[in-house]
Amino acid sequence: MNVHLNRLLVLEQAQRLPDGAGGFVQTWAPLGGLWAQVTPGTGVERAGEFVTLASVKMKIVVRAAPEGSPRRPRPEQRFRDGDRVFPILAVASADTACRYLTCFCVEEIVA
C-alpha cells in the first residue's frame, strides 16, 4: 500500500457544555494533530429550501493507533483542516498489517 501522509489534520471530539439556561450547547475540542492522506471521492449537490448543499465523500488515511487510544479516530468525531470540516462516518483497517486506518468522511459545503 502506497500512502503519502502529507496533510496535518486536527482530530476533534464533540463536547456538551451547559448553556446557563438549563440546556446544553455542543462544542468541539481538539484531541491532537494527525498526518493524513486525503482522497476526494464523488460529489453530490442538492437544493435545500434556502441554500444549495454540496457534499463530497472523502477517504482519509492515518497511521493506526491501538483501540481505546485518543489518537485513534472514531465515528462521531471529525477532522478539521482550517475552515474545512470532515465528519467521520466509519473507520476500517486500510491494510492487512493494520498499520493504517481509513476514515470514511463527508465534507459538506453550503454553496
Backbone as JSON, one array per atom type, in Angstrom:
{
  "sequence": "MNVHLNRLLVLEQAQRLPDGAGGFVQTWAPLGGLWAQVTPGTGVERAGEFVTLASVKMKIVVRAAPEGSPRRPRPEQRFRDGDRVFPILAVASADTACRYLTCFCVEEIVA",
  "N": [[0.84, -1.17, 0.0], [0.66, 2.13, -0.93], [1.15, 4.96, 0.73], [0.82, 8.41, 1.33], [1.31, 10.5, 3.74], [0.59, 13.56, 3.96], [-0.79, 15.78, 4.87], [-1.6, 17.74, 7.63], [-4.03, 17.17, 9.9], [-6.52, 18.11, 12.3], [-7.82, 16.2, 14.85], [-11.01, 16.08, 16.24], [-13.27, 16.07, 19.04], [-16.67, 15.91, 19.99], [-18.22, 17.93, 22.48], [-20.47, 18.42, 25.16], [-21.61, 21.26, 26.68], [-22.87, 23.09, 29.5], [-25.42, 25.54, 28.91], [-26.15, 27.56, 30.56], [-28.81, 28.06, 30.86], [-30.15, 25.85, 31.59], [-29.97, 24.03, 29.55], [-27.94, 22.55, 26.94], [-25.0, 23.19, 24.97], [-23.33, 22.28, 22.0], [-19.9, 21.87, 21.52], [-16.63, 21.7, 19.98], [-13.74, 19.94, 20.8], [-10.25, 19.94, 20.4], [-8.26, 17.01, 19.87], [-5.76, 16.49, 19.03], [-3.14, 16.55, 16.52], [-3.02, 14.79, 13.41], [-1.15, 13.26, 10.88], [-2.14, 12.87, 7.54], [-3.48, 11.25, 4.59], [-5.48, 12.55, 2.19], [-8.15, 11.77, 0.15], [-10.33, 12.73, -2.29], [-13.69, 11.78, -3.17], [-16.61, 11.08, -5.04], [-18.9, 13.76, -5.71], [-21.95, 15.36, -4.61], [-24.75, 17.4, -5.27], [-27.38, 19.15, -3.8], [-30.47, 20.84, -3.67], [-31.6, 22.88, -1.08], [-34.14, 24.33, 1.04], [-33.45, 27.02, 1.37], [-30.77, 27.21, 0.68], [-28.12, 25.84, -1.36], [-26.72, 22.7, -0.99], [-23.7, 21.11, -1.1], [-22.0, 18.02, -1.13], [-19.14, 16.01, -0.51], [-17.73, 12.86, -0.71], [-15.1, 11.57, 1.23], [-11.97, 9.89, 1.58], [-9.9, 9.37, 4.21], [-6.74, 8.62, 5.22], [-4.87, 7.53, 7.95], [-2.17, 6.94, 10.31], [-2.36, 3.89, 12.11], [-3.66, 3.44, 15.42], [-3.74, 2.0, 18.71], [-6.76, 0.29, 19.83], [-8.95, 2.2, 21.82], [-7.13, 4.23, 22.25], [-6.65, 7.77, 22.45], [-5.75, 8.83, 20.09], [-6.78, 7.36, 18.08], [-9.02, 7.57, 15.52], [-12.63, 7.81, 15.59], [-16.04, 7.02, 14.64], [-18.39, 9.72, 14.74], [-16.59, 11.56, 15.61], [-14.5, 14.17, 14.24], [-12.45, 15.49, 11.55], [-10.44, 18.41, 11.16], [-9.36, 20.88, 8.92], [-8.16, 23.75, 8.86], [-10.69, 25.88, 7.9], [-12.17, 23.87, 6.85], [-14.17, 20.99, 7.41], [-14.45, 17.58, 8.3], [-16.61, 15.28, 9.01], [-16.49, 12.1, 10.6], [-17.64, 9.08, 9.41], [-17.26, 6.29, 9.37], [-14.73, 3.87, 10.29], [-12.04, 1.88, 9.21], [-9.62, -0.79, 8.93], [-6.86, -0.12, 6.86], [-4.99, -1.68, 5.61], [-3.54, -5.01, 5.4], [-1.66, -5.45, 7.39], [-2.44, -3.8, 9.37], [-1.39, -1.21, 9.76], [-2.33, 1.22, 9.0], [-5.29, 3.29, 9.08], [-8.4, 3.69, 7.46], [-10.51, 6.36, 7.2], [-13.8, 7.05, 6.61], [-15.35, 9.77, 5.36], [-17.43, 12.74, 5.06], [-17.55, 15.77, 3.43], [-19.31, 18.68, 3.81], [-20.58, 21.45, 2.03], [-21.86, 24.65, 1.97], [-23.34, 26.19, -0.69]],
  "CA": [[0.0, 0.0, 0.0], [1.45, 3.34, -1.07], [0.45, 6.01, 1.48], [1.56, 9.66, 1.49], [0.7, 11.28, 4.82], [1.15, 14.87, 3.64], [-1.63, 16.88, 5.39], [-1.8, 17.7, 9.08], [-5.42, 17.42, 10.26], [-6.8, 18.1, 13.73], [-8.91, 15.31, 15.25], [-11.84, 16.77, 17.23], [-14.32, 15.32, 19.74], [-17.79, 16.75, 20.42], [-18.44, 18.09, 23.92], [-21.68, 19.14, 25.55], [-21.37, 22.17, 27.79], [-24.1, 23.77, 29.93], [-25.6, 26.84, 28.28], [-26.53, 28.53, 31.59], [-30.26, 28.18, 30.92], [-30.69, 24.51, 31.81], [-29.73, 23.18, 28.38], [-26.55, 22.31, 26.57], [-24.53, 23.61, 23.66], [-22.26, 21.38, 21.54], [-18.67, 22.48, 21.03], [-15.67, 20.7, 19.53], [-12.44, 20.04, 21.46], [-9.18, 19.26, 19.65], [-7.59, 15.91, 20.54], [-4.38, 16.46, 18.55], [-2.93, 16.53, 15.08], [-2.66, 13.54, 12.77], [-0.78, 13.38, 9.48], [-3.12, 12.1, 6.79], [-3.63, 11.3, 3.14], [-6.89, 12.86, 1.91], [-8.53, 11.46, -1.22], [-11.74, 13.03, -2.52], [-14.47, 10.87, -3.99], [-17.63, 11.74, -5.86], [-19.67, 14.81, -5.05], [-23.38, 15.44, -4.87], [-25.3, 18.71, -4.94], [-28.84, 19.12, -3.68], [-31.04, 22.14, -3.3], [-32.4, 22.95, 0.13], [-35.18, 25.35, 0.99], [-32.88, 28.36, 1.24], [-29.4, 27.15, 0.21], [-27.69, 24.64, -2.06], [-25.75, 21.98, -0.18], [-22.86, 20.17, -1.85], [-21.24, 17.13, -0.25], [-18.12, 15.21, -1.19], [-17.23, 11.75, 0.08], [-13.64, 11.63, 1.36], [-11.26, 8.83, 2.29], [-8.77, 9.94, 4.92], [-5.91, 7.55, 5.75], [-3.96, 7.95, 9.02], [-1.49, 5.81, 10.97], [-3.21, 3.18, 13.07], [-3.39, 3.56, 16.85], [-4.45, 0.9, 19.39], [-8.13, 0.51, 20.29], [-9.02, 2.92, 23.08], [-6.2, 5.36, 22.25], [-7.27, 9.01, 22.0], [-5.25, 9.14, 18.75], [-7.48, 6.5, 17.11], [-10.29, 8.2, 15.12], [-13.86, 7.04, 15.74], [-17.23, 7.7, 14.13], [-18.92, 10.81, 15.56], [-15.55, 12.57, 15.73], [-14.3, 14.81, 12.95], [-11.16, 16.1, 11.26], [-10.51, 19.81, 10.74], [-8.23, 21.41, 8.16], [-8.52, 25.16, 8.77], [-12.14, 26.05, 7.92], [-12.8, 22.67, 6.31], [-14.53, 20.02, 8.44], [-14.72, 16.27, 7.74], [-17.19, 14.35, 9.98], [-16.11, 10.7, 10.38], [-18.8, 8.2, 9.36], [-16.83, 4.93, 9.67], [-13.28, 3.66, 10.31], [-11.67, 0.49, 8.92], [-8.2, -1.01, 8.67], [-6.56, 0.18, 5.46], [-4.06, -2.66, 5.06], [-3.57, -6.29, 6.12], [-0.77, -5.37, 8.55], [-3.08, -2.88, 10.32], [-0.53, -0.07, 10.03], [-3.07, 2.43, 8.67], [-6.74, 3.27, 9.17], [-9.14, 4.51, 6.5], [-11.68, 7.02, 7.77], [-14.74, 7.44, 5.57], [-15.87, 11.05, 5.8], [-18.18, 13.54, 4.09], [-17.4, 17.21, 3.6], [-20.48, 19.4, 3.31], [-20.28, 22.83, 1.71], [-23.03, 25.44, 1.6], [-22.99, 26.96, -1.88]],
  "C": [[0.89, 1.24, 0.0], [0.7, 4.52, -0.44], [1.36, 7.22, 1.62], [0.83, 10.52, 2.51], [1.26, 12.7, 4.73], [0.29, 16.05, 4.11], [-1.84, 16.68, 6.88], [-3.23, 18.12, 9.38], [-5.55, 17.39, 11.78], [-7.99, 17.18, 13.98], [-9.67, 16.0, 16.38], [-12.92, 15.85, 17.77], [-15.4, 16.29, 20.18], [-17.87, 16.77, 21.94], [-19.74, 18.83, 24.14], [-21.37, 19.97, 26.78], [-22.68, 22.82, 28.19], [-24.19, 25.16, 29.3], [-26.03, 27.92, 29.28], [-28.03, 28.7, 31.73], [-30.92, 26.81, 31.1], [-30.5, 23.56, 30.65], [-28.25, 22.98, 28.13], [-26.27, 22.89, 25.2], [-23.38, 22.66, 23.29], [-21.1, 22.2, 21.03], [-17.73, 21.34, 20.61], [-14.32, 20.97, 20.18], [-11.39, 19.3, 20.64], [-8.54, 18.16, 20.5], [-6.12, 15.82, 20.12], [-4.33, 16.4, 17.04], [-2.53, 15.15, 14.58], [-2.28, 13.82, 11.32], [-1.65, 12.41, 8.69], [-2.92, 12.23, 5.29], [-5.11, 11.5, 2.88], [-7.16, 12.63, 0.43], [-10.01, 11.76, -1.42], [-12.4, 11.97, -3.4], [-15.45, 11.66, -4.83], [-18.4, 12.76, -5.03], [-21.12, 14.78, -5.47], [-23.83, 16.85, -4.49], [-26.81, 18.56, -4.86], [-29.33, 20.47, -3.18], [-31.87, 21.99, -2.04], [-33.45, 24.03, -0.03], [-34.61, 26.73, 0.74], [-31.47, 28.36, 0.66], [-29.19, 25.88, -0.61], [-26.59, 24.0, -1.23], [-25.01, 20.99, -1.06], [-22.12, 19.31, -0.84], [-20.3, 16.28, -1.08], [-17.68, 14.11, -0.23], [-15.71, 11.81, 0.08], [-13.14, 10.35, 2.03], [-10.03, 9.48, 2.9], [-8.01, 8.8, 5.59], [-4.94, 8.15, 6.77], [-3.24, 6.71, 9.55], [-2.43, 5.2, 11.99], [-2.73, 3.47, 14.49], [-4.19, 2.45, 17.54], [-5.88, 1.29, 19.76], [-8.1, 1.21, 21.65], [-8.08, 4.11, 23.17], [-6.93, 6.63, 21.81], [-6.81, 9.44, 20.6], [-5.89, 8.27, 17.67], [-8.83, 7.14, 16.77], [-11.46, 7.23, 15.28], [-15.0, 7.77, 15.03], [-17.76, 8.68, 15.19], [-17.85, 11.82, 15.97], [-15.43, 13.23, 14.36], [-12.86, 15.28, 12.82], [-11.42, 17.55, 10.86], [-9.21, 20.14, 10.03], [-8.54, 22.88, 7.92], [-10.03, 25.31, 8.92], [-12.88, 24.82, 7.41], [-13.0, 21.64, 7.42], [-14.94, 18.72, 7.77], [-15.28, 15.35, 8.83], [-16.85, 12.9, 9.6], [-17.35, 9.83, 10.47], [-18.45, 6.77, 9.77], [-15.31, 4.86, 9.6], [-13.01, 2.18, 10.08], [-10.16, 0.4, 8.73], [-7.94, -0.83, 7.19], [-5.66, -0.86, 4.81], [-4.07, -3.92, 5.92], [-2.68, -6.28, 7.36], [-1.31, -4.44, 9.63], [-2.16, -1.73, 10.72], [-1.25, 1.25, 9.8], [-4.57, 2.2, 8.86], [-7.31, 4.14, 8.06], [-10.37, 5.04, 7.2], [-12.55, 7.48, 6.61], [-15.49, 8.66, 6.08], [-16.71, 11.7, 4.69], [-17.92, 15.0, 4.43], [-18.62, 17.87, 3.01], [-20.15, 20.86, 3.16], [-21.58, 23.52, 1.33], [-22.63, 26.33, 0.44], [-23.93, 28.13, -2.07]]
}
